[in-house]
Amino acid sequence: MKLTVDGTATEVEPRPGQCLRTLLREGSCTAVKKGCDSGDCGACTVLVDGAPVRSCLYPALRAADREVTTAAGLAPAGCLHPVQQRFVDAAGFQCGFCTPGMVVTAAALDERQRADLDEHLKGNLCRCTGYRSVREAVAGDRDPSTPPPARSGAVGEAVSAPAAHRVVTGTEPFTLDLADGDVPPGLLHVAVLRSPHAHARVRSIDVRAAAALEGVHLVLTHHDVPQVLFSTGRHQDRLDDPDDTLVLDPVLRHHGQRVAVAVAESVALAEEALRAVVVDYEVLPAVLDPHRAGEPGAPLLHADKDADASRIADPGANLVAQLHSEVGDVASAFAAAHTVVEGTWRTQRVAHLALETHGAVGWLDERGRLVVRSSTQVPFLVRDELARVLDLPRERVRVLAARVGGGFGGKQEMLVEDLVALAVLRTGRPVQYETTRREALTALPTRHPMSVRVRLGADADGTLTALAVDLLSDAGAYGNHSPGVMFHSVHESVATYRCANKRVDARAVYTNSVPSGAFRGYGLGQVVFALESALDDLARELGLDPFAVRRRNVVVPGDRFVATTDPAVTGEDDGLRFGSYGLDQCLDLVERELPRGGDPVPDGPGWRTGSGIALSMIATVPPRGHVAEVSAALLADGTWELNVGTAEFGNGTTTVHTQIAVQALGTTADRLRLRQADTDVTGHDTGAFGSAGSVVAGRALLTACERLAGQVRALAAERFGADPAEVVLHPDGVRCGNRTATLADLHAQAVRATGRGPRAEGRDDAALRSVAFNVQGFRVAVQPATGEVRVLRSVHAVDAGVVLNPVQLRGQVEGGVAQAIGSALFEEVHRHPDGSPATTSLREYHAPRAADLGETQVLFADTVDAVGPLGAKSMSEAPYNPVAPALANAVRDATGVRLRELPMRPDRVWRALREVAERA
């Protein structure tokens, strides 16, 4: 059939039943993204004869003789459509994976439709931004408080992302946006057969029929893979996570676990092969309730493991990790307390829902080395573990990441790369594996569900005298990240408040559920929900203002960061310090801006209004090791090359790193060449998690650039016979008095003298860690007749040190608050009573859309951090943590009812109100 794509006439032959999305991508139209394949996210939106359609649902045959326009074809080459330009100016994206579809949808709106954006954007999902900047970009109404995009790239300016033009046109390549020459020819595809049982043993498996199918190159079972235990969770020290996982295991511990793998000429052929695999399962008893997991007689998941070798606390009790520690005399303090409050709070499974699902493509390079291009936050850690599991020298493995379409901690795992690598090594062909949205929702890690019991004791004036936290964390079937999440969850949360008597009892247990993993906040969100709710109850019991009771008890400079006596959860032995302190400012800002009345109440009788606040503290660098090694060089043409290992997945590190280099080298952003997230390009980088991209890699980059600038000044000083202190770097070269030299000339001078151009290294090992603070305030309306909760006002204050890029930081905060509102009010991965998945598609998972969210007022404390680069602190994951308790406290203020379980769905709120009314 004939059609026109982005102005170019083409002739293609669709396969029977093929959708337009796959047809376009097979024709190298990579501006069309895959987010769901069910028409629920809008990432694949294109125009067909000017009308927006979801190309994943649109039959390819219907495009015959029609004109199809993707984001790449909205404007003439080299130009931007007005909507695309507004997305650049408004910083209307973060990871950018949803942006091409969002831009196409917006470009088709008329003036009337732009006036009702929430309705007309409801088909386009963004997980990163919180939609304020998207609304601004689509409507063309610029918030007067938003500074215009800066051109120089200096620190403190609203600099656009370096990839902004490519992101809005859909030409910025993500993991599987492969161009000709990216991989060798002959690409094969992976599909995975997954367990239909929560707990089972494979008695036998027959793959002969599957392997005999034409076009099927490989079928793998547990008989065919390395018998090396590892963890999918990745950390600088691989010993932080328990080794309890095999590539393929004959014992299946959760619905959706891998059973067999097919590699074929197409995904369809690989799936057909899996249907021909015959498996005989022995179904085993399952434990799905974490409270039962440690009881006598409960089914054991990892009794076959050696506790010491695998680093599992007690395989005979399903215990992944535990902590029991106390400072002071907690029992006596509670006995003597004027007031004691207590309660148990429960949090649910939450999906990361990055719009780009997990995926990787691998091949053998010309030297026979294994190369894996992956959607990962941690390319260096994946490389190291692949080499270990596959018994390869590390130098024979290269891992790289293109721009990553969202992560939120979910891509701090090795979930697809091992299968791709094995298939490449076995077939000698390039191999690709892209998980489906169903796989992502039903078989891949989620946030840890937790049950958190908090008990607080205080004097009559509200001074805390006793604090106890008892935590039970559901690790799911495997322990990836569970020890770290457990320890971290009770670290900064408990250390935020001064109290002479503290006790923590924490356990993480195995269940026959989908594994839990790293998630934004890394456990703090769950515990902060409980602790800040309990503190609000304490303030009410004592008749104190919620701001006042927090001011009375929060840590202040001069205090020690004491969580418990255990060094694993105190800041005493890991370099934690006050690099700066802005919590007092954050409390003042929210108290000033959050009104106690005057907001318009929704139409209709019976609405009750209330306000609530909560706060949180977070370390600016993960504990237990985080390393970044970078290099910077002056090139022969007078431009600068920066090599940084950190991946960009919407965290904005690329923009911040550019600004740091501009500041240190006296140049402009257009003169920088940034290479990143490639194990062949830089020294080791632990990865982009724990908000470390700006702080750790940023410090390393600043060191390298300052050293490089010093070399260039020395060259100029030698040339002019002057002191290096007299030399000034500027974009076109250097000045020394009235004498000038170009950077290209100085490069040539260095080559003549030493045989190479100026180059410098920088390294940071996160030996020092500062803390950042967040305070969230809400005013809400609650309808008792239905349980509906509406946010009337959202205010969030942050202590991020020197704000390197105000627009980018504002977007990070808005996105974190939006994701947390989703977790607090409606997001949940549901399971049936037998453990099988009930949430299997995006439309069954209520992620926030534009209509679900208002705007959050973002306020910055004025601090300068002594630890972070140029006075900055990290902030990308921190805004998430205080949101749920602030909402719960506002609902409590409005209704008098304390909600102790997330999400606070309307039915749950209604039921709680009804129970109180019936008791009354």
N, C-alpha and C positions, 0 to 999 in steps of 0.2 A: 504494500500500500504506500501511497505518497502522503507526506505531510511536511509542514514547515516548522522547524524548531529554531527559535531565536533568530528568525530571519533567513535561515538557510534551508532550502528545499532538500528533502532527503527521501529515500525510498527504502523501506524496511519490510520484513516479513515477520509479524508477531507470531509467537507460539500460541497454540490454542489455550484460551483462558488467561493469557498474560495481561497484567495490568500495565498502565502507562508508566508508572514509576520505574519498574524494572526495565522496560523498553528504553526509557530515556537514559537510565544509568548505564545500561549496556552500550549505549551510544556515546558514552563519556560525558553525559550531562550531569556532572556531579553536584551541581547546585541543588538538585532534588535529593532531599535527605530521607532516610528511613528512620522513623521514630517509633512506629507502632504497627504498620501494615493493617490497620483497622479503621482508619479515618478519624482517629481520636486526637491526634496531636497537631496536625497541620504542617508538619515539617516538610511534607512532600508537595505542598500546594504549588500549582502552576496555573497559568491562564490558558484556557482553550477558547479561541476566538474571543478573547477579552474577558471571559468569565472565569472566576477562580474555581478550581476543582481540586479535590483530594486525589492525587494521581495514583495512590495505592488502591483506591476503590474504582477508579475509572478504567473501563476496559480499553486496552490499547487499540482495538479495532475501531472504536468510536472516534479516534483521532484522525481517521482517514480523511484526507483533503482539508484538514483543519490547520489553523496556525496555533502552535504551542509556544508559550513564552515562559521561561524560567527567570529567576532572579538575575541570571547572567545576561539575559537579553532584554531587560527592561529599558535600557538606555543604550545609545551608541557606544561603541568601544572607546574606552578611556574616559567616559563620562558617567555621571551618576544621575539616576532618576531623582526628582525632588524628594520623594519619600526616602530613598536610600541616603541622600545627603542629610536629611533630618535625623535618621537613625545614627549617623556618624556624629552629628553635632550634639545630640541628646545623650550619647553613650547608651543607646537603646539595646545593648546586648552585653553579655559577659562571655559565656563560652561561645555563643554565636551559632550553635547548631540549629536552633529554631529560626534564626534570623532570615534566611532566604525565603522560607515559607511565609513568615510573618510579613516581610516586605512585599511579597507578591499579593498577599491578601489585602494589605493596606493600599497598595497601588490601585486596586480595583474599586475602592470605596468612593462614593460620591460625597458631596458636602453634607447631605442629610444623614448618610450612614456614619460619617465621621463624628456627627453629633451624638451618636449612640454607640460609642466604641465598645463598651462592655458586651453588648449584644452581638456586634459584628466581628469581635475578636474571640468569641467563645470557642471557636473551633481551632484556635491556635494556642498551644500550651508553651509557656516559658517556665523553666524550673529555676532560673538564676536571678532574674531582675526584680521581681515583685511588681512589675508592670507599670510603675510610675513613669519611667523613662520611655517605655514602649508607647504608652498613651501620649506622652509629650511628642514623641517622634511622629506618630500617626496623625495626631490632630494638628500638629504644627504650632501648638500653643506653648511657647517656651516659658517655663517657670522663671520669674524674674530673679529668684534667689540662686538660680543655676548659672555659674560663670560660663562664658562662651569658651569653646575649645581654644586652647593655646597652641601657638605654632612653634615656639622655641623648644619646648620639651623640658623646661626647667622644673626643678622640684617645687611643689606647692601650687603648680598650675593645673588646670583642667585639661590635661593632655589626652588626645584621642589615642586609642590603642593603635600600635603600629600596623596591625592587620585590618584596621577598620574598613578600608576601601574593599579589600578582598572578602571580608566577612559579609558585608551587605550585598555584594554582588554574587555571593555563592562560589567564589573562586578560591577561597582559602581552603586548602585541602585538609580534611579530617582523616582519620585512620585508614578507612577503606575507600577514600576518594583517590583512586589510583589512575595515574596518567600513563601513557605509553612510555615504556622504559623504566618505570618504577620497579617492576618485578620482571623476571624472565617470563617467557611465554609458557603456556601449558598449565594454567592455574587450576588446581583441584579444590574441592569444597568438602567441609566437614559437617556431619550431622551426628547428634548424640541420642542414643536410646537411654531413657531415664526410668528410674524405679517407680512401679505403681504401688509400692508398699512403703509404710513408715519404717518397717524393720523386717529384713528378710535375708536369707542366705541363698546365693546362686548354687543350686545343686548341680546343674549342668547347663551348658549354653552351646547351641549349634549354629554356626555362622556359614556353613557350607553353601547353602542356597543363596545367601546374601553375597558372598564373595564371588559366586559364579556369574552374577549379573553383568552384562556388558556395560562397560563404563565405570564399574566399581573397581578401584585399585587397591583398597585395603580395608579390612575389618579387624578392629582391635577389641580384645576382651582382657580380663584380668590376667589371663595366661601370657599375654604378649607385651606387657609393659614392665618397666623397672620396678622392683619391689623395694623401693626406697621411701621411707616415711618422711613426710614434710608437712609444712603448714602453708595454706594458701595465703595467710596473712603475712605481710612483709614489714620488717623493721630493720633498722641499721644493724642491730644485733639479732641474728636469726634465732638465737636461743630464747628470745622473749616470748615466742609462741610455741605451743606444744606440737611436736611432730606426731600427728595422729591420722594423717591422710595419705592415701595412695592414689596414683593417677587413676587406676581402676581397681576396685576392691570387690572381692566376692561377697563381703558382708555389706549390706545396704542399710544405712542408718536413718534415712529420711526419704520421703516422697521426693522424687526428682533427682536423686543421686544418679551419677553416671553408671550405666551398665555396660554399654558397648559403644563403639565409635566406628562410623563408616566414612570413607574418603572416596569421593567419586568425581566424575566430570562436571556434575552440577549438584546443587542442593537437592533438587527434586530426586535425582538418582540416588543420592546418599540416603534420603528419607525412605525411598522405596526399598533400599537394601535393609534398612533397619526393620521394616515391616516383615522381612523374610527371616529375621533372627528368631530362633526358638529358644526360650528360656524356661527352665524349670525352677521355680522359686520355693524355698521352704520359708513360710511366713513365720516370723518370730514375734513374741510379745513385745509391745511397745510401751514406752513411758512418754507421755506428752505434757504432763503437768510438772513444772519444775519443783513444786512443793513435794511431790511424791518421788522425785528422782533419787533422793538420798535415803529413802525409807528401806528397811530390811525387806528383801524379797523383790525389790524393783528390778526390772530388766536392766542389765548392764550393757553399756554400749561399747566400752573399750577395755573390757577385762583382759583381753588378749595382749594389751600393751604393757611394756615395762615402764613403771612409773618414773624411774630416774632417767632412763634413756629418752623417753618421750616427753618428760617434764610435765607430767600430769599429777596433780596433787594426790588423788586417790582414785584410781580406776575402779576399785572395788566398791566405791560409793558414788560413782558418776560425778566425782568432784574434779572440775578442771583446775580451779585455783581457789584459795581462801585467804582471808586476812582477819586476824583477831588481835586488836591492839587497844591500849588504853593509856591515857595520860591523866594524872590526878586520881581522885577517888570518886568515881561517877555515882556509885550507889549512895554514898553519904551525901553527896551534893544534891541528889534528887530528894533524899529524905528531908533535907534542910531547906529546900526551895520554897519560896512564897507561893509560886504558881508553877504547875506542870501541865504542859499540853503534849498530846501524842496522837499519832494516827499512822495509817498505812496507805501509801499511794502506789498506784499501779500504772505502768506505761506499756504500750502495745508495740507490736511489730510495725515498723515503718519502712517503706521502700525508698531507696535513694532516688530512683526514677530519673537518672541522668538520661537526657533525650537520646544521646548516642549510646546504644547498648554496648556491652563488652564485645570486643572483636579484635582479631589479629590476623596478619598475613605474614607468612614466612617463606624463605627460599635459601638456597645455597649460593653464595657469591662466587666470583671467579677463582677464589682461593680455596673454595670448599668450606668456607665458614658458614655457620648457621646465622641467618639474619632474621629477626622478628620485628615487625612494625606493629605496635600494639597501642590500644586505647588504655594507657596506664598512667598513673600518677608517679610510678616508681620504676623507671626503666632500668636503673642500675641494680636495684634489688631483685628484679625479675631476672636479669641476666645472671646474677650470681646463683640464684636458686635453680634456674634451668641447667646451668653447668653442673651443679651438684647432683640434681636428680638424674640427669642424663649421662653423668660421668664423663663430662667433657672438660678440657682445660678452659679456663675462663676466657682466654684470648681467642678461642674458637667460636665465641658467641657474641653477637652484637644485637642490642635491643635499642630501638628508637621509637619515639612518639612524635606524631604530627600533632596538630592542634587537637585537643581532646574535648569531646562534647559533653562536658560535665563529669563530676566525680563524686563530690560530697563524702569522700572516704571510701566509697564502694570500689574504686579502682586502685586502692592500696592493697590489692589482692592479686594472686596469680590464678586466674579462673579459666582462661582459654589458651594461654601461651604454651602450656605443656603439651596439649593435644596437637596444636599446630606444629610445634617443634618435632614431636615424635613422628608425625605424618610426613614432614619434610625429610627427615633422616631416613625413614623407611622407604619412601617412594622416589626420592631424589628430585621431586617436582615441587614447584611453589604451591602452597596450600593456604586457604583462607577459611576462617571460622568466624561467623557473625551470629551472636546469640539472638534469638527472637525475643520480642517483648514478653511473650508467655514464659519463656525460660527465665528471663530476668525477674519476673514476678513470683515464679513458683519454685525455682531451684537455686537461686543465687542469694548471697547473704543479705540480711536486713539489719535494721537497728536492733540492739539487744532489748527485749522486753525485760522489765525489772519490777520487782516488788520491793518498796523501800519503806521501812518503818522508821519514823523519826520521833524522838522524845526530847523535849526541851524543858529545862528548869530555869527559873529566873527569880531575881529579887523583885520587890514591889515596884522599883523604879524601872524595871525592864532590863536590867543587866543580866546577861546570861551567866548561869552558874553551873549548868550541866547540859551536855549535848551528847546524844547517842543516836547512832545510825545503824540499822540492821538491814542489810541488802541481800537480795537473792536475784541473781542475774541468769537468764536463760540463754545458755551458749548455743543451744541447738545441738545438732549431731556432731559437730566438730568444733575444736577450741580456738580456731583462728581469731586472734585479737582479744579473746575473752579475758585472759589474765590482765592485759594492759588496760582494757576498758574498765574492768572491775577496780583496779588500783587507781586509775585516773579519776574515776567517777567520785571517789571519796577523798580525793586529794584537795584540789582547789575549792571544791564545794564546802568541805568541812573547815579548811584553813581560812576561809573568808572571814570568819567570825572569831573574835577573841573570847576565849572561855577556858578557865583553868582546869576543867574536868571534861574530857572528851573520850568517847569510846566508839570504835568502829568494829562491827562484825559483818564481814562480807563473804559471800560465796558465789561462785559461778559454776553451774551444773550442766551436765549433758542431758538433752532430751532428744527424742526421735522427731525433731522438727528441723526445718530448713536452718542451716547455720546462721548465726548472727555474726556481724563483722564491724569494721570501723564505720562510724557515721558521724556527721558533723557534730562537734562537741565532745565526742569520744567518751560518752557516759555521763558527762556533766549535766546534760539536759535532763536526764531522768532523775538524778539526785537533787539537782537544783529545784525541780518541780516540787519535790516533797519538802525540802528544807525551807524554801521560801514560802510555801503554803503554811507550814507549821509556824513559821515566824509571824506570819500575818495573823494566825489564830492566837498566838501569844499576845500580840499587840491588842487584839480585841478583848481578850480576857482581862488585860490590865488597864483597858481604856486609854491606850496610848496611840499616838499617831504613827502610821506605818513607816513614814520617813524618819521620825524621831527614834524609834526603836532600832532601826538599822544604823543610823548615825552613832548611836550609843555603843554598838557592839562590833562594827566592822573593824578589820585590821587597819592600822595607820602606820605611817613611817616610824620606824623604831621597834615595831612589833616583830616577833618571829612568826614565820609561816608554819604554824603547828596544826597538823591534821590529827595525827596520833603519834605514839612513840616509835612507830615503825618507820625506818628510813625510806622505805619504798613509797610512803605516802606523805612524807614531810618535805619541805623545801630546804631542810638544813644541809643535806648532803648532795644536792644536785645543782647548786649554783643559782637557786631562785632568789631574787632580790627585787626591791623597789627601784627600778631604773627611773621611774617617775611615778607620781601619784595624782590621779585625777578623779577618784571615786567621789570625793566630796563635791566637786564641780558637777559631776554627772547627776547626783541626787538633787542638787540645787536646780539644775537645768530642767529636769523632768518635773520637779515640784512647781516650778514657775510656769511651765508651759501646759501642764495637764490640768485643765479646768475641772472644778468640782460641780459645775452646772453650766447651763447655757447652750449645750449642744442640742441640735434639733433631734427630737425623739421620733422614731418611725410612726407613720400613720396608724391609727387604730387604738382601741382602748387596752389598758392593762399592762403596757410596757413598763418595766422597772429598770431604772438606770443605776449604775454604780461605777466606781473607779478602783483600780488596783495597780500595784507596782511590784516589781521584783528586781533583784540585781544578781550579778554573777562576776566572778573573777576567773581569769584563765592565764596560764603561763604562755608566754609568747613563742616558746619553742618546746617541742616534745621532750620529755625526759629520756634518759638512758641512751643518748647518742644521736646526733644529727650532724652530718658533715656535708659541706659544699666546697668543691675545688673548681675554680674558674680561671680563665685566662683572658687576657686582652692584648691586642696587637695593633700596631700602626701598619697599614698596608701601603703598597707602593703608589697607589693612586691618591693617597692622602685621606683615605677613609679609615674608620676604626672597626676592627673585628672583635666581637665579644662572644665567648664560648661559655655557655652556662648549661648545667645539666638539668635544671628544673623544668618540668613540663608545664605548659599553659593549658588550663582547662576551665577558664573563666575566673580564675583567682587573680588575674591582673598582674602577675609577676612580670610578664613581658613589658608592660607599660612602665611599671615601677623600675625595673632594671634599666630600661632606656633612660628614664629620668635621672637615675643615679649616675649613669655614664655621662650624660649631658652635663651634669653638675661638675663632675670630677675632671672631665676632659675639656671643658670650655667649648663644647661643640654644639651641634644641633642634631635632632633625631634623624634627619634624612641622611646624615653622614655616618650612621652606625649600621653595621651588618651583624645581626644577632643570630647565632646558631645555638640550638638548645636541644635538650632531651635526647641525646644520642650518645651511647656509651663509647663510640669511636671518636668523639669530638672533644670531650673534656675529661678531667679527672673525676673522681667519684663524687656523686651527689646522692644523698639519701633519698630525696624525693620531695614532691610537693604535697605534704600533708602536715597536719598540726600547725597550719598557718606559717610554715617556716620559709616559704618561698621568698617573701620580702625581707625577713629578718636574717636568716642564716645565709642563704645565697646572696642576699643583698649586701650583707657585710663583706662577704668574700669578694663580690664584684667591686665594691667600693675600694677595698684594699688593692685589688689588681689595677684598677683604673688610676688610683692615686700614685702607685708605683710607676705605672706606664707614663703618666703625666710628668713625673719626676725625671724619667729617662729622657723624655722629649725636651724638657727644660734644660737638662744637662747638655744635650746635643746642641741646642741653640746657644747656650752659654759658651760652649767651646767654639762655636762658629763665630760668635761676636766678641769673644774675649771678655765676657761679662760674668756677673754672679747669677747663678740659676734663679735666685729670688727675684731678679729684675725681669725675668721672662714671663710673659703673659700668653696663655693659650687662648685662641679664639677660633671660630669656625673655619676661617680661611688659612690659618697657619699660626705663627707666633709673632709677637712684637717684643722688642727690647729697646726701649727709648723710641727713636725714630727709625730703627732698623727692623726689617721684617724678613721672614722666610716662610716658604710654603711647607706644608707637612710632607709633600712628596719629596722635596729637596732634603729634608731632614731624614727621611727614610733612606734615601740614596746615600747620604753621609754615613748612616749607621751600617749599611751593607758594605760600603767600602772599608770601614774600620773593623767590622766584626764578622762579616759574611752573612748577616741576617738583619732584618728590621727590628725595631724596638718591640719587645714583648714582655709581659709581666704576668705573674701568677698571683692568685689570692686564695686563701683557705680559711674557712671558719668551722670550728668544731662545736659550736654552741655551748662552750664552757660556762657562759653566763646567760641567765634567763631572767627576763623581766616579767612583769605581770600587767595585763590590761583589764579594764573594767567596762561593764555594760549595765545600764539601768533602763528598764522598759516600763512604760506606763500606758494603761488603757482606760478609756471610758467606754462602757458597753451598755447596750439595751437588751433586756431579756424578756421574751414573751412567755409567761407561765402557761398559757393555753396550749402552746405548741413546743416549748423548749428551745425555740430559736434564739441564738445569740448573735447580735449584730455589733460590730465594732464601730463606735461613733468617733473615737479619737485614738490615735496611736502615736506615741512619742518615744523616741529611743535616743539616749545619750551614750556616747562612747568616749573612752579615754584611749586614744590610739597614738598618743605622742604627737610628733610633728606629722601633719597630714600631707603626705607627698602628692596626692592627687585627690582633691575634694570630691569631684564628680564620681570617680571610680570608687572611693570609699563609701560615699553615700549609696551607690548602687549595691555594694557588697552588703551593707547593713539592711537596706530594703529587701534584698533577696533573702537574707538570713531570717528576717522577721517574717516574711511571707511563707517561707518553708516551715517555720515553726508554728505559724497560725494554722497551716494545714495539719501538722502533727497534733496540734492541740484541739482542733475542732472536728476534723473529719477523716484524716488519712488513717488507714489501717489495712494491713495484709491479713485477710481472713483465712482461716482453715476450718475444714469440717472436723467433727469430733474424732474421726479416725486419722487425722493428720493430713489428709489430702487437701490440695489447694482449693480454696473457694474464690480467691481473687486471681483470675487468669488472664484478664485483659485490661487495658488502660481505662476503658469506660467503667470497669468495676472498681476502679481505684480513684477516689476523689482527690486528685491533686488540685491545688488552687489554680483557678483561672481568673482572668481579669475581673469578671463579675463578682468573684468571691472576696476581693480585696480592695480596700480603700488605700489611701496614702499614709505613709509613716513619716512623721516629722523627725528628721535626723539632726542631732545636735552634737557638736564636737567640744570636748574639754580642751583647754589650752595647756598642754604639757610638752616637755622636751625630754625624751628618754635618754638616759646615759648609756644604755646597752645597745639599742637598735641603731641601724644605719641612718645617719643624718637626723637622729632624734626620733625616728619612727618606731611604732610597735605594730605587731600583726593584728588583724581584725577579721579575716575572712570567715572563720567559723564561729567566732565568739558571739555575734548577735543572736544566734539561735537559742542560747541557753536560758535566758530569763523570761522568754515570751510566754510559755505555757503557764508558769505560776502567776505571772502578772494577769493573764486572762482569767485564770481560776479565782484569783483574789478579787478581780472586778466583778465576776459573776457572784461570788460570795457577798460582796458589798451590795449588789443589786437585789439579791434574793434571800439572803440569810442562810443559804445552803452551801455547804462545802462539797465540791466535786473532788473526788479522790482518785478518779480513774480517767485515763485518756483513751480515745478522744472524747471530748465533751459534746457528743452528738446531741441533736435535739431530743431524741427519744430518751437518752440517758438523763439529760437535764430535766425533762418533763417528769420522768419517773421519780427522780430525787425530790422534786418539788411536791409531787403528789404524796410521796411517803411522809414527808414532813407535815403536810396538811392533814393527812389521815391520823398521824400520831397526835396532832394538836386537837 
